[in-house]
Amino acid sequence: MKVRKIKYPVSKQCYFRIQLEFEHEGYIDIGETMFKFAVHQAVKNLCGEIGESFVDVLKYDPLFRAAILVTCERFRVQLHGALTFFNCYENKRCAFRIHQISSNLMNLASDSRQMGLPFKSV
């Protein structure tokens, strides 16, 4: 008897480090639920209701309105486009800034652009 093995492709994850910025506004308090709603609204506007299920918020920082999103690798381009085209939240002009995209969550922890090395004067 032959056994037939079927290999299923492993769905790789893709992580985004993003921030929501408002135009001509001071600090606007957005909770985690409303931030998730804004992300899902951006994806829904571009990809429809099916696309909403491919993105999730792993961590959210309300002080900076920054978050880490996770999606599958094959949905990376669509999510990037949806976040780029998003421009209005509750009739206020805003934009998602995409700081980093990585296939490994650990890579988001180290960013050479924000790293400050101490210099010793001799």
C-alpha positions as CSV (number, residue, x, y, z in Angstrom):
1,M,0.0,0.0,0.0
2,K,1.4,3.4,-1.0
3,V,1.1,6.3,1.3
4,R,0.7,9.6,-0.4
5,K,2.2,12.5,1.5
6,I,0.8,15.9,0.9
7,K,3.0,18.9,1.8
8,Y,1.1,22.1,2.8
9,P,3.0,25.3,2.4
10,V,3.9,26.9,5.7
11,S,2.4,30.4,6.0
12,K,5.2,32.8,6.9
13,Q,4.3,35.8,9.0
14,C,5.2,39.4,8.2
15,Y,5.4,42.1,10.9
16,F,4.8,45.8,10.4
17,R,5.9,48.5,12.9
18,I,3.6,51.5,12.2
19,Q,2.4,54.8,13.7
20,L,-0.7,56.9,13.1
21,E,0.0,60.6,12.7
22,F,-2.5,63.4,12.5
23,E,-2.2,66.6,10.5
24,H,-2.4,69.9,12.4
25,E,-3.5,68.2,15.6
26,G,-2.0,67.9,19.0
27,Y,-2.2,64.7,21.0
28,I,-5.3,62.7,20.1
29,D,-6.1,59.8,22.4
30,I,-7.0,56.7,20.5
31,G,-7.5,53.5,22.4
32,E,-6.4,50.1,21.2
33,T,-9.9,49.2,20.0
34,M,-10.2,52.4,17.9
35,F,-6.7,51.9,16.5
36,K,-7.6,48.3,15.4
37,F,-10.8,49.7,13.9
38,A,-8.8,52.2,11.9
39,V,-6.4,49.5,10.6
40,H,-9.3,47.2,9.7
41,Q,-11.1,50.2,8.0
42,A,-8.0,50.9,5.9
43,V,-7.8,47.2,4.8
44,K,-11.5,47.0,4.2
45,N,-11.4,50.1,1.9
46,L,-8.8,48.6,-0.3
47,C,-9.3,44.9,-0.1
48,G,-12.9,44.4,1.0
49,E,-14.2,42.4,4.0
50,I,-12.2,39.3,3.2
51,G,-8.9,41.2,3.7
52,E,-9.8,42.3,7.2
53,S,-9.2,38.8,8.6
54,F,-5.6,38.7,7.4
55,V,-4.3,41.4,9.8
56,D,-4.0,41.6,13.6
57,V,-2.5,44.0,16.1
58,L,0.0,42.4,18.3
59,K,1.0,45.4,20.5
60,Y,-0.2,48.9,20.7
61,D,1.4,52.0,22.4
62,P,-1.3,54.6,23.0
63,L,1.2,57.4,23.9
64,F,2.8,57.3,20.4
65,R,-0.2,55.7,18.6
66,A,2.3,53.1,17.4
67,A,1.6,49.4,16.9
68,I,3.1,46.1,15.6
69,L,0.9,44.4,13.1
70,V,1.1,40.8,11.9
71,T,-0.1,39.3,8.6
72,C,0.7,36.4,6.4
73,E,3.5,37.0,3.9
74,R,1.3,36.8,0.8
75,F,-0.9,39.6,2.1
76,R,2.1,42.0,2.8
77,V,1.8,44.1,-0.3
78,Q,-2.0,44.5,0.1
79,L,-1.6,45.6,3.7
80,H,1.2,48.0,2.8
81,G,-1.0,49.6,0.1
82,A,-4.0,49.8,2.4
83,L,-2.0,51.6,5.1
84,T,-0.5,53.9,2.6
85,F,-3.8,55.0,1.1
86,F,-5.6,55.6,4.4
87,N,-6.0,59.3,5.0
88,C,-9.0,60.1,7.2
89,Y,-10.1,59.1,10.7
90,E,-13.2,60.6,12.1
91,N,-13.0,63.5,9.6
92,K,-9.5,64.3,10.6
93,R,-6.6,64.0,8.1
94,C,-4.1,61.4,9.1
95,A,-1.6,58.9,7.8
96,F,-0.1,55.6,8.8
97,R,3.7,55.8,8.8
98,I,5.3,52.4,8.1
99,H,8.6,52.4,10.0
100,Q,9.7,48.8,9.5
101,I,8.6,45.6,7.8
102,S,10.2,42.3,8.7
103,S,9.6,38.6,8.4
104,N,11.0,38.1,11.9
105,L,9.6,39.7,15.0
106,M,13.1,40.0,16.6
107,N,14.2,42.3,13.8
108,L,11.7,44.9,14.8
109,A,13.4,45.2,18.2
110,S,16.7,46.5,16.7
111,D,16.6,49.5,14.4
112,S,19.9,51.1,13.3
113,R,18.2,54.4,12.5
114,Q,17.1,54.9,16.1
115,M,20.1,53.4,17.8
116,G,22.3,55.9,19.6
117,L,25.8,54.8,20.4
118,P,27.7,56.6,23.2
119,F,30.8,58.3,22.1
120,K,33.7,58.7,24.5
121,S,35.8,61.8,24.2
122,V,39.5,61.2,24.6
